[in-house]
Amino acid sequence: MAYTLYGAQLSRASRVTWVLRELGLDFQHVSERAPLSINPNNKIPSLHVERPGSTPFTLYESFAITQYLAKKHSPGSIGPA
């Protein structure tokens, strides 16, 4: 799975960076807004997810992104019970 995080580090993207690092996941960080072709909402942070054999998708808003990562990669360990 390939993750690309868009957003300046001194923004709410830092929350997502923290969770990605806490879970030990590899990711690329781009310190600018995602292209409109990836993120038509033009929001930061945004996380572009590419999975082999699946259609790529993009998540927006730090809370939604961190919830997705916690449920996908660490069910029951981090996040709300």
N, C-alpha and C positions, 0 to 999 in steps of 0.2 A: 504494500500500500504506500502511495506517495502523498505526502502532505506538503502544501505550500501555504504559508501564512502570510497574509498581506496586512500591513499596518505598521505605523511607527512604533518603535519599542516603548516610547514614553507616552503610550495611550493605553486603551483597554486591551490592546494586543498583548501587553505584558502578562495579563491573566492567562491567556491561551499559551504563551511561551512557557510559563511556569508549569502548567499542567502537562504540556508535551514533554518537557524535561523531566518532570516528576515521574512520568510513566516510561521514560527511557525511549521515547519514539524519535526516529529520524525525521527531520523536516527541513524545508528550505524557508528562510525568512526574507521577505521582500519588504523593504521599508517604504513602501508607497502603496497607493490604492491599486486594487486589481483592475486590469483592463475591463471595460464595459462588456466585452464579449464573455468574460468569466463572471463578473459581478454587476449585473444591470442595475442593482439598487445603489451602487456606488457607496457602500457602507464599509467602515473599518471597525473592528477587524473582520476579515473574512478568511475562511479556510477552504482551499480548493483540495478536493479529495479525488485521487485517481486510484481505482482498484482494477487489477487485471481481470479482464473478462466482463467488466461492468461499465456502465456509462458514468463518466466523471460528474461530480456534483460539487456545489459550493454551499457552505453554511455561513450565516451572518450572525452577528451579535455574540459577544463574549460568553454570555451565559449558555446560549444554545450550543455553542461550539464545545465548551468545557463539559457540558452534560453528555453530549455525543461521545466525546473522547473517554470519559469516565465509564459510561455504560459499555462501550465497545471494547476497551482495553483493560478495564479493571473493575468488573462488576463486583460490588460489595465492598471494595477496598477504600475507594474515595468517592465522595459525593454523598448526597442525602441517603439515609437508610430507608 
